[in-house]
Amino acid sequence: MSHDLADWQFWVVTVIAAGALLYLVRGAIPERVWKRRKKGHAASLTIEGKSMSKKPRGGSR
């Protein structure tokens, strides 16, 4: 039995099988590996319009 790598049906079945395997293995791998981390920034806390941040940002005195 020889495998013809030029046969389109072989590649369709290979892609489907690889997708199914990935779907099954995904349950065994921790979720943090699969999810992308959102890159964000911390919001500054303000009370009555005054900044309450710990770091002075510089500026007018």
Protein Blocks (a to p, Z undefined) as FASTA:
>chain_A
ZZdfkbmklmmmmmmmmmmmmmmmmmmpcfklmpccdddddddddeehiacbfbdgbiaZ
Z
